[in-house]
């Protein structure tokens, strides 16, 4: 064991940091007071998908001047030099091996700008570099030591700073669609529930297009007073009416760029006709003024089914087909739960920094609640919830389930009380209980992954062969619960 060099800096608190290295890659994590769990499962504070690393491999807990490491019944153990250890006090400079990963213990000032987060650092934006690594990464795609640059997967993509990239196949497919749609100038229609991030996708289309140097103008039709919609959109010419001030209008402001019309299904029928004329003629006539050429790329969004609205006479079919030259469907959060860790990490970091606080980790119970909840408000609801945790959590403490908002707590309680139809079982046989629990978790992962075994294995933090063995052991395939597809979804992403 190497002796720790004295690295105290006057007036500055020191913390332990773990630096994991494998195959030429480095990841660093600050160890919070409650400790850091390490393994290949997504439930770990520091996830390492590398050869020889068990699902729940080790735990590091600070205690004054030493950092305790403890083996969590891993298959390949923890090695300090040529000695396998179960529990050991480490100091700065010590280096242990977990499978093919080397972890070095460091002692750093807690306010050092390069210190990683207590919550596993996940870049909030693809162009934000991971610690100690200049390349751009998609978090959660493959092994942390085989991360793929965003610009390699999507060379034409330029995302807004607030855009959080998750590892789900739905997200990756959407990014591919955004890249291809951005290369065209035809109108695009974004479909999705409230809070799914439609404006962020519209901004991504703009930033990734040839119009990126031009303006991006967003108008929410549902937020405009009915008597002002026409003037706000199309503008008012000078002298159009006595006592009426001239107004440029949002569409003219967007000339040379992208015009985003949110909640387009709320647009009155009379204005739908005028918008259609603009789309067809590429000319804009303000109220009381002549028509002049207009050069904009239209992107519209709605949470309604516009085909149903057309059938009910509330939306013009000809306008719908004009706007829907390209349609992109944004999945609700409940259909891409594997993106939750990336989203949580990004939101915790963003709101903690804004509040001047050090980001904290989540308790296992809170993470379970987050994964169980349906998130009807999607990204917007999740962001508001995380902001609540940051606001009400005691400084320096981990976020726990007591911070959940009353609405989410009531929803989870109701779901628990309903029991999901499971029969009561009073057996105290441990093997029976463990097998039943494992079967339920595997079934849930397969359901979330829509039967895709590769994706389900990633969600569970195990290999695909390991998942196949569990499916066979519990008879899930025979019962039709495995969904039938063990391959990755179509990777065309279009």
N, C-alpha and C positions, 0 to 999 in steps of 0.2 A: 504494500500500500504506500502510495506516495504521500509525503507530508504536504499539507496545504500551505501554500505561500500566503503570507499576510497581505490581504487585498482590501483592508478596510480603508474607506475614504471618510475623512472627518465630516460628520453631520449627515451622512448618507446611509440609509438602511441597505443592508445587503440581503440578497436572496440567492437560492440555488437555481441553476439552469441546467437542463439536460440538452445535450447536442447529440442527435442520432445521425449516424453515417452508414451508408451502404451504397455500393456501386457508384461512387463518386458524387452522391447527393448528400445534402445536409439539411436537417430539420432541427429547429431549436424551440424549446418550451420552457417558460418560467415555471418553477414548482410553487404552487400556491400553498398557504398554510395547511390546508386540508389534505395535501398530498396529490400525487399524479398517478393514475393507473395507466398501464402500458400494455398493449396487445393488438391483435389484428381485428378485433370486434369494433364496430362503430360505437359501442358503449364506453369505450376507453377515452380518457382525457387525451392521451397521445396514441393515435392509431398508426400502427406500423404493419402494412401488408407486405411482408417480406418472408422469404423462405426460413423456416425454423421458428417463426414467432407464433406462439399460441394465441388463442382468442383472448384469454385473460392471463397474461404472462407474468407481469410484475407490478409492484406498487412501490413508489418512492415517497417517503414522508420525511419532511425536515424536522429536526430536533436540535435547536441551537446551532452549534458549530458543525454538526454532522448531518448527513442525509442517509436515512435508513432505506435499504432496498430489501424487498421481501418477495420471494417466489410464490406465485399463486397457483401452485400445482401444475406448472407448465410441463410440456413434454420434453423439451430440450434443455431446460434449466437456465440458470444465470451463471456466467463464468467470469471470475476475477482472476486474470492470469490463466494458470493451468488448473485452477481450483473451482469446482462447482460449489456455489453457495446457496443456502436457503434464506438466511437473514444476515445482513451485514451492514455495519455502519461505514459509510463512505465519506470522503472529504474531497475538496476541490482537487482536480487532477486525476482522480481515480477513473478507470475505464473498465466497463463491464460489457460482456457480449451476450446478446439475446438472439439465438439463431445466427443469421448472417448480418445482424445489425450491431454495430458498436455504439455504445452510449458513453459519452464523456461527461463527468460532473464538473460544472463550473460554478464559480462564486462571482456574482455581478452586483453592481449597485441597482437597487430596485427602481430608481428613476432613470436608469440608462435608456436612452432612446432606442437602443437596439434589443432591449429585452423583449422576449416573446411573451405572449399573453397567457394568463392562467387558463382561459378557455383556449382550446387548440386553435392556433391561428389559421384562418381560412381567408384568403384574399377576397375582399368585398368587390373587387373588380378585376377582370382578367389582366389589365395592364399594371396592377399593383404587385410589386415583386414580393415573393415569399422571403422570409428572413434568410440572409446569407446565400440567396440564390437569385441571380439576375434574370433568369428565364421566367416567362409568363406561364401560369398553370391553370388548368381546370381542376378545382378541388374535387377529390373523391373519384377521379377517373383512373382506374388501374391502381397500381402500387404507388405510394408516395415517392418511391425511388424510381418510378417509371412514368412520371407525370408528363403529359403531353402539352406542348405549347398551344395556346388558343390560336395563334396566328398560323400554326401548321394545320390545324383542323379546319379553321375558317379564315383563310388569309384576307378576305375582303371585309371582315367584320370589325366594326368599331362601336363599342358599347358605351352607354352613359355610365358615369361614375357610380351611380346608385344601383346599377344592375348587378345582381348576385347570380353567379353561374353555379348551378347545382349539377350533380353527376347523373341525374336520371335520364333515361333514354328519351323521355318526352321533352325534356329541356334541350338535349343535344339536337334532337330532330327539329325543334323550333328554331334553334340558332342557325341551322343549315338553311331552313326556309327563309329566315330573315336575310341572310347573306344573299340568297338568290333573288329574292324580291327586290332588295335594295339596288341590284344591278339594272333593273328595269325602271321605266318612268310611268307605267300604268298605275291606276288607282289600286289601293289595297284595302281590304276590309278585315278588321281584327274582331274576332268573336271570342267572348269569354265572360264569365261571371264578374260581378263587381269585386274589385280588389285584386284581380289577377295580374295587374301590371301592364295594361294595354298601352298607356301613354309611354311607359319605358320602352316597350317594343317599338312604338311609333318613332320614338327618338333614336332608337338603334337603327331603324330603317333609314332615317334621315342622315345620321352620322356616317353610315356605311355607303351612302350613295354619292353620285357625282355632284349633288346639290349641298353637300355638307358645309360648304363655305357660305351658303345662303341662309336666310332666316328659317327658324322652325317656329310656327305659330300654332298654338293649341286653343281650341274653343270648346267648352262643354255646353252642348245645346240645352241640357237639363237645368243648367245653372243660370241661364239668361232669362230675364223677364220677357214674357211673350211680346210686349209692346216695343221691346228694344232689339229683338233678335235680328230683324232685317237690317237696321242701321248698323248694328255691331258687326254683322257679317259682311255686308255689301258696301257699307259706307253711305255718306250723304254728300251730294255735290254742293258747292257754294251757291247760295241763292235758291236752293231747291224749294224753300218755303220761308215765309216771314217768321223771324224769331227762332229759326232752326239753325244751329251751328253746323258748319261743315265737319265731316268726319271721314277719315281715310277708310276705315273698315278693316277687319282682320284679314280678309282675303287679299286686299291690295298690299297690306303689310307683309304678307307671305310671298310676294312676287319674287321669283327667282329661287325659291326654297320649297319647303314642305308645309302643307296646311293640314293639321290634324283636327278632325271633326269628331269629338267624343260624344257618345250617346246620340248618334245620328238618328236613331229611331224616334227621338223626341222632337225632331224638326217638324213644324207645321206643314201640312200638305201644300199650301200656297208657296211656301219657300222651297219645298222640295222641287217644284217645277222650275223655279229660278235657278237653283243649284244645278239642275239637269242641263239647262241651257248653257250655263258656264262650262260645264264639263264637255258639252258637245262643240261649243264654239271657241273655247279658250279665250273668251272675252268677258269683261266685267263691266256692268253698267251700274254705277251707284244711284241711289235715289235722286231723281231729278237731274241726272247727268247722262252723257253719251257713253256708249260702250267703247272700251279700249282693250288692247291685247293684255292677256294675263298668262303668266308662265308659272304655274305651281304644280307640284305633285300632290295629289289628294290621298290621304290616309284617313279612313273613317273607322269608328269602333262602336260596338253596341253589346249590351248584355241581353238583348232580345233576339228571338228567332225572326229575322226580317222576312223570311218566306211566309211564315204564319201571318205576320203583319200585312204583307202584300195581299194574302188571301182574304183578310178581314177588311181590306180597303183603307188601312191606316198608313200604308207606305207604298210609294209608286214602284211597280215592278221594273219599269225602264230605268229608274234611278238605281234600284238595287243592282241590276245587272251591270250598270256602268261602274258602280263603286266596287263590285265584287270581281274585278278582273283577276285579282289574287285574293284568296281568303286564307287567313291564318287563324287556327283555333288555339287559344291559350288554355292549357289544362288547369282545373282548380287544384288547390294545394292538396286536397285529400287524394288526388290521383297521382301525386308525385311526392309521396312522403319521404322517399329517400333523399330528397333535397333539403329536408328539415335541418340536419346538422349544419350544412353550409349556410342556410338562411339564419339560423340561430346565432352561429358564430359571427356572421356579418353584422346582424342587428345589435347583439350584445356589445361588440366592439364600437360600433358607430354611436350608439346612444350613451355608452359609458364615457367615451372620449368627449362627447358633447357636454356631458355633465361634469367633466373634470374628475372622473373616477377611474380607478383601475378596473378593467373588465374582470368579472368573476366567472367561475364555472357553474354548471347546473348539477343539482343532485340527481341521482338515478331516478328517484320518484317523480321529480318534476319532468324529466325527460320522458318518462313513461306516460305522464299525463299529456304532454305535448303531442306525443305520437298517437295517443288514443283519441284525442279530440278531433272533430270533423272540420274545424276552421271554415265555417260558412262565409266569413268575411275575407278569406284567403290571405294574401300577403299583407294587405292593409290591417287586418285584424291581428295577425301575428306581430307585425311591427308595433302596433299600439300596446299589445300585451307585454312585449319585451321592454318597451319604454316604461311601462308600469313597474316591472321588476327592478329596473335600474333606479327608479325614483324612490321606491319604498324599501328596498333591501338595505340592511345595515351595512355600513362601509366595511369592506374587508371580509365579508362573509359570503359563502356560496349561496346561489339562488336556490331556494327550496319550494316545495309545493304550497307552502302557506302564502306565497305571493300571488297565487293564481287569482284572477278576477272572479267576483261572485258569479257572473254569468257562466263562465267556463266550469266552475266548481259545481254549479247546479246541474249543468248538462252532463258532466261526468258522473255525478251521483245518480242521476236518473238512469243513465245507461247501466251503471253497476247494479242498481236496484232491479232493473229489468232482467238482469242475469243472462241476457242474450240466449235464453232458452236452454241453458246448460242444466242437466239433471244434477241434483244434489248428490254428493258422494262423501260419506263420512269415513272412508277408509283411511287408516293411519299408516298403511304400508308405504314405506318411503320409496321403494322402487316403483310401485304403482303410481304414486303421486308424481315422481320425476318423469316417468314415461308419458303420463297424461299431459303434463305441462309442456314437455318437449313436442309432443304431437300437436298441441294447440298452437304453439309458437311457429312451428314449421308450416302448419296449415295457414296461419295468418300471413306469414311471409309470402307464401305462394299466391294467396289471394291478392295481396298488395301488388305483387309482381305480375298479376294476370297470367299466372301459370309459367312464366319465364323462369326456368330453374337457375340460369346463370345470374340473373338479377336477384332472385330470391337468396341465392348463396351469398351474394355481396351484402344484402341487407342483414343476413344473419351473422356475417363475419366469418364464414367457413368456406372451405373449398367446394367446388361443384360436385366432386366425387363424394365428399362428406355429406352433402345434402342428398345426393342420390341414395346413399346408404340409409339415411334416416327416412326417406320416402318409402324405400322398400321395407324397412323395419316396421314402420307403422302402418303399412298397407295403404298409403295415401294414393298411390298411382292406381291401385286396384279399385279404390273407392271413387276414382275420378276426380280427386281433389288436387292433383298435380298439374292440371290444366293442359297437359299434352305436349307442350313445347318446351324443349330443353335447350334450344338455341337462342342466340341473341336476336332481338327484333331486327327487321330490315334496316340496314345501316345506310340506306340511300339518303335519308334525312330530307327528302323533298316530298 
